[in-house]
Amino acid sequence: METGKIGKLILARHGESEWNKLGKWTGLTDIPLSEHGKEESIKMGELVKDIHFDYLFTSKLIRAKETLSLMTAYREDTKNIQTEEASELNERDYGDYTGKNKWEIEKLIGEKEFIKLRRGWDFPICNGESLKMVYERTVPFFLKKILPIILESKNVLVVAHGNSIRSIIKYIENIPDEKIDSVEMNFGSILIYDLDKDGHMVKKEERKLE
């Protein structure tokens, strides 16, 4: 890469897990990818085959690690580069809601409360984490570990989870607390960022599966 040029940040959400398929809140439960999720992950790798990766990050959960492995399985440039697994990138802990069906809970509490629970900024969950709490672990990790690599003109791929990625997006795009509930990181979506020296967005590109 060119000297002095800032690298790119590539954010990818893991493919569909077995519990995603069933509509269950997975959180920190270590559930593997479904067969569909495996197929998605291979196709996601195709979406970014034109981008050279210098460094790889993933969470410590199997669905993210499987996705990363499948995304990079057919690439020569990732065979010998460093991969870092970090608990800071793990999914939100859904506490007492873990393993429960999302759509059954929506019927119980109503759409308005369900959106707050699922997408809100500081909505408390018994024995679990709010998105704010996720932000408080992901963003310091991003600033300390990931951004310095990007500032060394290297491209970094991060494969993580819906909420851990949303929390990083909140920082990168300067999204206000009250607007984060409208931010979604869908399966099969990949975000490619050019950043400034503080880790804020200069340019954004989204690629997604058809």
Residue pairs with C-beta under 8 A, 6 or more apart in sequence:
1 7
1 52
1 54
1 153
1 154
1 155
2 153
3 153
4 153
5 153
6 150
6 151
6 153
6 194
6 195
6 196
6 197
7 54
7 149
7 150
7 151
7 152
7 153
7 154
7 155
7 156
8 51
8 150
8 155
8 156
8 192
8 193
8 194
9 146
9 150
9 155
9 156
9 158
9 172
9 192
9 193
9 195
10 48
10 51
10 53
10 155
10 156
10 157
10 158
10 190
10 191
10 192
10 193
11 158
11 160
11 165
11 168
11 169
11 185
11 190
11 191
11 192
11 193
12 44
12 48
12 67
12 71
12 157
12 158
12 159
12 160
12 189
12 190
12 191
13 159
13 160
13 161
13 162
13 165
13 185
13 186
13 187
13 188
13 189
14 33
14 37
14 41
14 61
14 63
14 64
14 66
14 67
14 159
14 160
14 161
15 33
15 34
15 36
15 37
15 38
15 39
15 40
15 41
15 44
15 63
15 66
15 67
15 70
15 187
15 188
16 33
16 34
16 36
16 37
16 40
16 187
17 26
17 31
17 32
17 33
17 34
17 37
17 63
18 31
18 32
18 33
18 34
19 25
19 26
19 29
19 31
19 99
20 26
20 34
20 37
20 187
21 34
21 36
21 37
22 101
23 101
23 102
23 103
24 99
24 100
24 101
24 102
25 94
25 97
25 98
25 99
25 100
25 102
26 63
26 91
26 94
26 98
27 91
27 92
27 93
27 94
27 95
27 97
27 98
27 128
28 61
28 90
28 91
28 93
28 94
28 98
29 98
29 99
30 61
30 62
30 63
31 62
31 63
32 62
32 63
32 66
33 41
33 62
33 63
33 66
33 67
37 63
37 66
37 67
37 187
38 66
38 70
40 187
40 188
40 209
41 66
41 67
41 70
41 71
42 70
42 71
42 73
43 188
43 209
44 67
44 71
44 188
44 190
44 209
45 70
45 71
45 72
45 73
45 74
45 75
47 190
47 207
47 208
47 209
48 71
48 157
48 190
48 192
48 207
49 75
51 155
51 192
52 77
52 155
53 72
53 75
53 77
53 78
53 81
53 155
53 156
53 157
54 81
54 149
54 154
54 155
54 156
55 81
55 82
55 84
55 149
55 154
55 155
55 156
55 157
56 68
56 72
56 78
56 81
56 82
56 83
56 84
56 156
56 157
56 159
57 83
57 84
57 85
57 86
57 89
57 145
57 146
57 156
57 157
57 158
57 159
57 160
58 64
58 65
58 67
58 68
58 83
58 84
58 85
58 86
58 89
58 158
58 159
58 160
59 65
59 85
59 86
59 87
59 89
59 90
59 91
59 159
59 160
59 161
59 164
60 85
60 86
60 87
60 89
60 90
61 90
61 91
61 161
63 161
64 89
64 159
64 160
64 161
65 85
65 159
67 159
68 83
68 157
68 159
71 157
71 159
72 78
72 157
84 145
86 141
86 145
88 137
88 138
88 140
88 141
88 164
89 138
89 141
89 158
89 160
89 161
89 164
90 160
90 161
90 164
91 160
91 161
91 162
91 163
91 164
92 128
92 129
92 131
92 133
92 134
92 161
92 163
92 164
93 125
93 127
93 128
93 129
94 125
94 128
94 129
95 125
95 126
95 127
95 128
95 129
96 125
96 126
96 127
96 128
97 105
97 117
97 125
97 128
98 128
102 114
102 118
105 114
105 117
106 114
109 117
115 181
116 123
116 181
117 123
117 125
119 131
119 180
119 181
119 182
119 183
119 184
120 130
120 131
120 180
120 181
121 130
121 131
121 132
121 177
121 178
121 180
121 181
122 130
122 131
122 132
122 177
123 130
123 131
124 130
131 163
131 166
131 167
131 180
132 177
134 163
134 164
134 167
135 167
135 170
135 171
138 164
138 167
138 168
139 167
139 168
139 171
142 168
142 171
142 199
143 199
146 156
146 158
147 195
147 199
149 156
150 156
150 195
150 199
151 197
158 165
158 168
160 168
162 184
162 185
165 185
165 191
166 180
166 183
166 184
166 185
169 175
169 183
169 185
169 191
170 180
170 183
171 199
171 200
172 193
172 195
172 199
172 200
172 201
173 200
173 201
173 204
174 200
174 201
175 183
185 191
186 208
187 209
188 208
188 209
189 206
189 207
189 208
189 209
190 206
190 207
190 208
191 204
191 205
191 206
192 204
192 205
192 206
192 207
193 201
193 202
193 203
193 204
193 205
194 201
194 202
194 203
194 204
195 201
195 202
196 202
